[in-house]
Amino acid sequence: MESSICILGAVKEEIAGIKGRMKIDHRSKLAGADVYYGTWERRPIILIRTGIGKIRAGGALAMVLEKYSLSAVISIGYAGGTHPDFQSGDLLVARQFLNFPKDGAPPMKIEVPTCMAKLAEKVPPSKKYSTYTGSLLTIDQVVNKPEDKRAIGEDYGVNAIDMETSVLAHMAAARNIPFLSVRSISDTVDEELIDVSSFMKKDGNISTLKASWYVLTHPGSIPTFISLQEIARRGTKNITEFLIAFLKLMD
């Protein structure tokens, strides 16, 4: 059986661009995650909506690794910018991965072969967004205040923060599986992000009902929500277009 490329995103919006284009042969639930099996860009793909956080992401990938042979693991989704050059919708292709331990110890660097990131640098530039290479720090909670994001960027020398990638990078590296992370900047270092942790469902996805209730009880947040939705759609589109070009380079 031909090995598959496993692509993982935390929430349904992050994987929507690929899911809408791939030929889905069947689907299942693994460790609470939604898993879609099929083909995209003439390649066998396992697409996973993991839920937010390292535990859910790692659990979903572990289940797939038990059952299938993978030729590559690709982590996609949104990230908060900690570098002043980044604009919303820009992409970060991470070449260095750091994990922030729960005990408050300094972040641990995860050694990952950079062959996929080097190949990604050959993707032709886009007129719609800028693509950067740099470092990504995975944390356990939402960082929504500009001053906190700025401090993380300065203290740890990272370009963006997310909540899943480090565990996926570690698991892929442990099995010598090529790994790539492509993250779209959802909020710049100077933008305050709404804390979505209170909107999360048990499966790690965002509850539309809880988010809608927040908007109803905080009408002043409506413009922010509309802006976030547009940024998310643009980020998903940019990631999808980037990966289409990247997969062609893998031929």
Order of alpha helices (4+ residues) and beta strands (2+ residues): beta-alpha-beta-beta-beta-alpha-beta-beta-beta-alpha-beta-alpha-beta-alpha-beta-alpha-alpha
